[in-house]
Amino acid sequence: MTLRYPLAPTQTGNHLSMSDVSGELVYRRGKEVGKAVYQNRALSKDGISERLFAFLFSGLVYPQIWEDPDVDMEAMQLGAGHRVVTIASGGCNILAYLTRSPARIDAVDLNAAHIALNRMKLEAVRHLPSHGDLFRFFGATDTSHNSDAYDRFIAPHLDPVSRHYWERRNWRGRRRISVFDRNFYQTGLLGLFIAMGHRVGKLFGVDPAGIMKAENIGEQRRFFNEELAPVFDKKLLRWATSRKASLFGLGIPPAQYDSLITSGDGSMASVLKARLEKLACDFPLKNNYFAWQAFARRYPQPGEAALPAYLEQRNYKTIRDNIDRVAIHHANLIKFLAAKEAGTVDRFVLLDAQDWMTDDLLNALWTEITRTASVGARVIFRTAAEPSLLPGRVSSSLLDQWAYEADASREFSAKDRSAIYGGFHLYVKRAA
């Protein structure tokens, strides 16, 4: 079955004809993101902060998704036949979900760069000759011929909008796709944020990559306590992280910053210290590719440690066999759900998007989720702070149709290897 990308009025298979894309070739930076973020007057202090975030977020933010797909799949009890709607982000989650052979995945995102990345990943899975080629493209660093592989195997099958994105040249004359010849995961807002974290550590005499020498969790904790933890007590770092813009590189808008800071002692430095402690100390390095990206700035080599599910060789055939079950949508999630028929979605993955939303948007979203959910449908999401943000904000007439799985949510929060969120939450649709 071929799924269509609803980006333009007319299509041929999974590809757009050139006449369809005149309005899409120039991305409207920040407009759609801004609609989701703006909550204050443009010239107010908070309004200016929101508009700066929207501008930055309109480019590539997440080269790698920073939510743990293994936890997602366990919480969703994802299996064959399920119909999934998820926010796309970096796309690692979508490809991981295909290992469970769901019937369909609709991946939705407002960010045009993420859309281009997801579409490129799908065509890479389809058309790169082997698993080794796929790993070299998305898992390795300093592979100078990846852009050649793009030209030969991926570009001929990619829609014109995404080709335009990856083949656009910067001021140095380099095409965007050339970042895959170096280290793609050091790009985007997240990659730059992690790089800045390393620079700050070195400013205070600490190399965060030193934790990679640890051979067990005990040594990981020792490194954290002796080397990393003291950095968060430095006055300069505490002052810098008290500014909302300091966390824009994590994709955290001003409203989410306010929620996140409630998790600590009133300082953002304490919150970040606690989240980094979980990342550094709660999971063996050999099992946590998120820690590899944070500290080593790369993925492990095959056999060196765990990889994202879509890069593990054992999953390659299943993912490739199921790749046509995915459709990528450049759309607003609420509007996308509003166009679906009632009872046609079994699993919803909201990532942390609700942290951005006003009460009105939350109620509009859950109205559509409740309408489109099948009996027993599952919704999963993450929050910056620990508690679920829905009680008291979403109408009780909507929430009463869902059961909140509190114990399971705490269990999944503890299992989430990405470690940056305060809470993981699972809601299950009640029978009528």
Secondary structure as UniProt FT lines:
FT   TURN            6..7
FT   STRAND          11..12
FT   TURN            13..14
FT   STRAND          15..16
FT   HELIX           18..20
FT   TURN            22..24
FT   TURN            29..30
FT   HELIX           31..37
FT   TURN            42..43
FT   HELIX           45..57
FT   HELIX           69..76
FT   TURN            80..81
FT   STRAND          83..87
FT   TURN            89..90
FT   HELIX           92..97
FT   HELIX           98..100
FT   STRAND          104..109
FT   HELIX           112..127
FT   HELIX           131..138
FT   TURN            144..145
FT   HELIX           146..149
FT   HELIX           150..154
FT   HELIX           155..157
FT   HELIX           160..167
FT   TURN            171..172
FT   HELIX           176..181
FT   HELIX           184..186
FT   HELIX           188..203
FT   TURN            204..205
FT   HELIX           208..213
FT   HELIX           217..223
FT   HELIX           224..228
FT   HELIX           229..233
FT   HELIX           235..241
FT   HELIX           244..250
FT   HELIX           254..260
FT   HELIX           261..263
FT   TURN            264..265
FT   HELIX           268..281
FT   HELIX           285..287
FT   HELIX           289..291
FT   HELIX           292..296
FT   TURN            302..304
FT   HELIX           309..311
FT   HELIX           313..315
FT   HELIX           316..322
FT   HELIX           323..325
FT   STRAND          326..330
FT   HELIX           333..338
FT   TURN            342..343
FT   STRAND          345..349
FT   TURN            351..352
FT   HELIX           353..356
FT   HELIX           359..372
FT   STRAND          373..383
FT   TURN            391..393
FT   HELIX           396..399
FT   TURN            400..401
FT   STRAND          402..404
FT   HELIX           406..415
FT   TURN            417..418
FT   STRAND          423..429
//
